[in-house]
Amino acid sequence: MTLSTPLVCFQDRAQLHAAAAGKICETLSDALHERNAACAALSGGSTPEPVYALLARMPLDWAKVTFALVDERFVPPTDAASNEAMLRRALAPALEKGARLVPMYADAASPEDAAMRADAAYAPLKIDIAVMGMGIDAHTASWFANSPALASALDPRNPRAVIALEAPGADGAAQRLTLTRAKLARAGEVMLLITGEDKRQRLGRALSQAQNVAPVAALFSADMPPIAALWAP
């Protein structure tokens, strides 16, 4: 299998960050124009954090923008591994102007209980753009090949927007909450951000592998939204 859309390459990460932030802003602006509301689902990690910091300083009617998480570790926002904590730091200027961030973590008895609460909050969200990353193991969101719940996460008929799963050995915490493929399939568009030659090569290999081996390949399926894959060394 080959990339269904060209890999957009940049000379350096600063160029990638600026282009990605501009594209997210443009998509949100279009949504605001069309329906007076906008929503972006954002991944954690070090690659997109500078993108979010740039985005948060762009001129938008932030009071009408909602941010959601693509996935989260089952840890509170006070934990260094929390994606929510990173997003609140990077998006602070937008949040101060009224943007809303919908948490995925909840102080619940179990990840499953937290996922049920998140599912209720996330199911009504109309996601205009989802910003995804990819690990060197070819996972995206919290879709890990070694997770017993991967089939549920990738099931296009799954009625859930958010599920809990366990990913043994995953960085930060093995217990995770994640958007399902079925929810992402209803997004307006998807952006995949990757950096480094190793990840560029890994993505190329992933697209010739089964989704249960390289879950990122699911993003390029015919039933998924248009995807822009951006890369810098």
N, C-alpha and C positions, 0 to 999 in steps of 0.2 A: 504494500500500500504506500502511496505517496501522500504528501501533505495536500489536503483538500483546498487549502488556501496557502499562498506563498508565505514563507517565513520572512517577515520584515526585519531587516538587519540594520543596526545602527553602529556607528564608529566607536561609540563609548556609552557608558551607562547614563551619563548626564543627558545625552541626546534621547536615549530611550525613556528616561524619567519624564522629560519635558513633553515628548510626543504622547506618551501614555496619559499623562495628566490632562493634556489638551483634548485628547479623544474622549476621555471620561466626561470632562466638562461639557464638551459639545453634545454628547448623548444626553446628559442630564438636562441641558438647556433645551434640547429638542422636546424632551418629555414634558418639561415645564410649559413650553409653548402649546403642546398638544392637549394636555389634560390638567395643567396647573399643579402637578405633583411629579416627583421623580424619586427613583430608588436605585441605589447601587449596592450590590453584594460584594464584599471585599475579603480577600484572603489575608492571612497574617504572613509573617516572614520578613526578612531583611531586604529582599529585593523590592517589594512594592512600597515599603515605608516612605522612601523619599518621594515617590509618586503622590502618595496621599498628602504629604506635607505641601507639595506644590499645588495640588488640587484645592486644598482648603483655603488657599490665599487667592483663588480666582473669583471673579465677580459673578456670583449667582444669587438667586433669591433663596438663600440657604434655609430659611424658615419653612420652605415647602419641600425640602429634600430629606429623605430617609436613608440612612446607612444600615445595612444588615451585614452579618458575618457569613462567609462561606462555610467556615467550620470553626470549632473552638475546642480547646482542651477542657476537661472537666476539672477546672481549677478556678478559684475566685479571681476577680480583677486585681487583687493585691499580689498575686503570684507573678513572678517574673516571666513565666511561660504563657501568660494570658494574652490571647490575641486582642481581646476587648481593650486591655490596658494599652497596648501599642496603638490601636486605632484611636483611642481617646487622646493620646499624646499627639499623634500626627495630624489628626483632624480638629484639634482644639480651636483654631480660628473659625472654622465653619460651625462647630458646635456652639461656640460663643454667640454666633449670629442666628441661632435657632434651629440648626440642623438636628435631626433626631438620630440616635444610634440605638437600635433594638438589640439588646443582649441576647446571646444564645445560652450562656451559662445561667443557672439558677442555683441557689442554695437549697438543694433538694437531697433527699435520702439516697438517691442513686442517679447515675447518668440517664437511665431510662426515664425516671421521673422528670429530670431536667429537660430531656428531649421532648416529652409530652407537652410541657409548658412552652418550650420554644416552638414546637409544631403549631400550637394554637396561635402564637404571635406571628409566625412567619407565613402560615398558609394564605392569609389575605394579601400579602405583599405582592405587588406587581413589579418585578425586577426588570429594570431597563437595561442594565449592564452588570455582568458578573466578572470580576477580576480574579483570575485563577493563577496559581503557581504550579510548579512541578518539582518534586524531589528527585534526587539522582536515582532513586529506586522506581521512578515513573509513577509515583502516586500524585494525585491532585485532590484538592479538598482534603477530607480525611478518608479517602478511598485507598486503602492499603491492600496490597495483594495478599498479605498474610492475615487479613481480618476475617473472622468467621462470618461477619455480617456484610461482607463485600457484595454478595449477590443481591441482598436487599437494597443496599445503597445504589446499585447500578440497575435495578429493575425498573424499566420504563413505565411499568404499570403500578408502581408503588404509590398508594394514595397519600403517603406522608411527605411533608416538606422537609422535616428534620428527623433524623434518627440518631440513636446512640450506637456506638460500636467500640470495639476494643482492637487496638493495633499494637500487638506485642513488639516492644523495642522501639516504638516511635519516640521521637524527640519530645521532651517536655512532659508528656504524660501519655500513657497507653490508652486511657479512657477518653473517648472523644465524642463530640456532637458534630454532625455534619449535614449540610444540605444534601438531598437526594438528587440523583440524576433526573428523576421525574420533575422535580421542582425547577432545576436549572434548564430543563428542556423548554420551559415556558418563559424563560428570560428573553428580552429583546435581542441581546447579543452577548457574546463572550469574548473576553480578552485574556490571552495567556501570555504571561511575562516570564521569560527565562534569561539567565545570564551564564556565561562561561561556555567554553568549547565542549566541556564534558556533557553539559545538559543539552546542547544543540545536537550532539551525536546521539545522546540517549533518546531524545524525542524522535529522531529519525528511526531508530530501532523500534521504539514503542509502537509506531504506527504500522509495523508489520507483525505485531504480536497480538495475542488475544487480550481482551480487556481484563480478564481475571489475572493476567500476568503483568500487564502494563495498563493500569486503570486510566491513565491520562488519554489513552486512545479513544475512550468513550466520548470525549469532548468533540471529536472529529466525525462522529457518526452522522448519518444523513438526517436523523430525526432531531438533531440538536440545532440550536440557533447558529447564525453566522458567527464565525470565529476569526479573530485577528490574533496571530501569533507573533509576538515581538521579541527580538533577541539582541543582546549586545555582549561583547566579549567580557 
